[in-house]
């Protein structure tokens, strides 16, 4: 699935697709939210939730590599796995 098609889906369906076929890369916290980063096809998606809640506030899909900057410290490369 490409980015344009993904953006056309309802947020609930986006979340289902990420859970089923997305590759979870990292977690981090920001502004009282818990964020998860997924790789999906040729793009990435951030899933935002309030800390302590499972309800998704929003999903931010993107392709611009500059948007990965805040994630660089949180991503574990295979050689770093314990």
Phi and psi in degrees as GROMACS dihedral restraints (atoms count N, CA, C in turn):
[ dihedral_restraints ]
;  ai    aj    ak    al  type     phi  dphi    fc
    3     4     5     6     1   -92.8    20    10
    4     5     6     7     1   170.0    20    10
    6     7     8     9     1   -59.6    20    10
    7     8     9    10     1   -45.0    20    10
    9    10    11    12     1   -59.1    20    10
   10    11    12    13     1   -45.6    20    10
   12    13    14    15     1   -64.3    20    10
   13    14    15    16     1   -42.1    20    10
   15    16    17    18     1   -60.2    20    10
   16    17    18    19     1   -43.2    20    10
   18    19    20    21     1   -64.3    20    10
   19    20    21    22     1   -24.0    20    10
   21    22    23    24     1   -76.8    20    10
   22    23    24    25     1   -17.6    20    10
   24    25    26    27     1   -75.0    20    10
   25    26    27    28     1   152.0    20    10
   27    28    29    30     1   -65.1    20    10
   28    29    30    31     1   150.7    20    10
   30    31    32    33     1   -55.1    20    10
   31    32    33    34     1   -38.0    20    10
   33    34    35    36     1   -61.0    20    10
   34    35    36    37     1   -43.8    20    10
   36    37    38    39     1   -67.7    20    10
   37    38    39    40     1   -37.1    20    10
   39    40    41    42     1   -58.3    20    10
   40    41    42    43     1   -45.8    20    10
   42    43    44    45     1   -61.9    20    10
   43    44    45    46     1   -40.0    20    10
   45    46    47    48     1   -63.4    20    10
   46    47    48    49     1   -46.3    20    10
   48    49    50    51     1   -61.9    20    10
   49    50    51    52     1   -42.3    20    10
   51    52    53    54     1   -63.2    20    10
   52    53    54    55     1   -42.8    20    10
   54    55    56    57     1   -64.7    20    10
   55    56    57    58     1   -35.6    20    10
   57    58    59    60     1   -81.1    20    10
   58    59    60    61     1   -42.0    20    10
   60    61    62    63     1  -128.8    20    10
   61    62    63    64     1    -3.3    20    10
   63    64    65    66     1   -78.4    20    10
   64    65    66    67     1   156.3    20    10
   66    67    68    69     1  -106.6    20    10
   67    68    69    70     1   110.5    20    10
   69    70    71    72     1   -68.6    20    10
   70    71    72    73     1   126.0    20    10
   72    73    74    75     1  -106.7    20    10
   73    74    75    76     1   -38.5    20    10
   75    76    77    78     1  -166.8    20    10
   76    77    78    79     1   164.0    20    10
   78    79    80    81     1  -128.1    20    10
   79    80    81    82     1   150.3    20    10
   81    82    83    84     1  -160.3    20    10
   82    83    84    85     1   167.9    20    10
   84    85    86    87     1  -116.1    20    10
   85    86    87    88     1   145.6    20    10
   87    88    89    90     1  -160.7    20    10
   88    89    90    91     1   132.2    20    10
   90    91    92    93     1    51.8    20    10
   91    92    93    94     1    41.5    20    10
   93    94    95    96     1    74.1    20    10
   94    95    96    97     1    14.3    20    10
   96    97    98    99     1  -118.5    20    10
   97    98    99   100     1   154.0    20    10
   99   100   101   102     1  -103.2    20    10
  100   101   102   103     1   124.1    20    10
  102   103   104   105     1  -112.5    20    10
  103   104   105   106     1   143.7    20    10
  105   106   107   108     1  -125.7    20    10
  106   107   108   109     1   139.1    20    10
  108   109   110   111     1  -109.1    20    10
  109   110   111   112     1   130.9    20    10
  111   112   113   114     1  -124.4    20    10
  112   113   114   115     1   145.5    20    10
  114   115   116   117     1   -98.9    20    10
  115   116   117   118     1   135.6    20    10
  117   118   119   120     1  -147.3    20    10
  118   119   120   121     1   110.0    20    10
  120   121   122   123     1    62.0    20    10
  121   122   123   124     1  -125.3    20    10
  123   124   125   126     1  -103.6    20    10
  124   125   126   127     1    24.4    20    10
  126   127   128   129     1  -145.8    20    10
  127   128   129   130     1   175.3    20    10
  129   130   131   132     1  -117.9    20    10
  130   131   132   133     1   160.8    20    10
  132   133   134   135     1  -143.9    20    10
  133   134   135   136     1   132.3    20    10
  135   136   137   138     1   -97.7    20    10
  136   137   138   139     1   131.5    20    10
  138   139   140   141     1  -109.0    20    10
  139   140   141   142     1   122.0    20    10
  141   142   143   144     1  -106.0    20    10
  142   143   144   145     1   129.2    20    10
  144   145   146   147     1  -135.5    20    10
  145   146   147   148     1   150.1    20    10
  147   148   149   150     1   -68.1    20    10
  148   149   150   151     1   143.8    20    10
  150   151   152   153     1   -57.1    20    10
  151   152   153   154     1   131.2    20    10
  153   154   155   156     1    86.1    20    10
  154   155   156   157     1    -0.9    20    10
  156   157   158   159     1  -121.4    20    10
  157   158   159   160     1   152.4    20    10
  159   160   161   162     1   -97.6    20    10
  160   161   162   163     1   -17.3    20    10
  162   163   164   165     1   -63.7    20    10
  163   164   165   166     1   131.9    20    10
  165   166   167   168     1   -79.3    20    10
  166   167   168   169     1   125.7    20    10
  168   169   170   171     1   -75.6    20    10
  169   170   171   172     1   -51.0    20    10
  171   172   173   174     1  -164.2    20    10
  172   173   174   175     1   163.9    20    10
  174   175   176   177     1  -121.3    20    10
  175   176   177   178     1   128.7    20    10
  177   178   179   180     1  -112.4    20    10
  178   179   180   181     1    95.8    20    10
  180   181   182   183     1   -84.6    20    10
  181   182   183   184     1   143.1    20    10
  183   184   185   186     1  -156.7    20    10
  184   185   186   187     1   160.5    20    10
  186   187   188   189     1  -119.6    20    10
  187   188   189   190     1   -18.3    20    10
  189   190   191   192     1   -66.1    20    10
  190   191   192   193     1   115.7    20    10
  192   193   194   195     1   -58.9    20    10
  193   194   195   196     1   -25.5    20    10
  195   196   197   198     1   -62.1    20    10
  196   197   198   199     1   -26.4    20    10
  198   199   200   201     1   -74.3    20    10
  199   200   201   202     1    -7.8    20    10
  201   202   203   204     1   -82.6    20    10
  202   203   204   205     1   -14.3    20    10
  204   205   206   207     1   -49.6    20    10
  205   206   207   208     1   -48.5    20    10
  207   208   209   210     1   -65.2    20    10
  208   209   210   211     1   -14.2    20    10
  210   211   212   213     1   -94.6    20    10
  211   212   213   214     1   -13.4    20    10
  213   214   215   216     1   -56.4    20    10
  214   215   216   217     1   -38.8    20    10
  216   217   218   219     1   -71.3    20    10
  217   218   219   220     1   -27.2    20    10
  219   220   221   222     1   -86.1    20    10
  220   221   222   223     1   -22.1    20    10
  222   223   224   225     1   -75.9    20    10
  223   224   225   226     1   129.5    20    10
  225   226   227   228     1  -101.8    20    10
  226   227   228   229     1   124.3    20    10
  228   229   230   231     1   -84.0    20    10
  229   230   231   232     1   157.2    20    10
  231   232   233   234     1   -51.6    20    10
  232   233   234   235     1   -36.5    20    10
  234   235   236   237     1   -69.3    20    10
  235   236   237   238     1   -14.1    20    10
  237   238   239   240     1   -95.3    20    10
  238   239   240   241     1    -8.4    20    10
  240   241   242   243     1   -68.5    20    10
  241   242   243   244     1   138.8    20    10
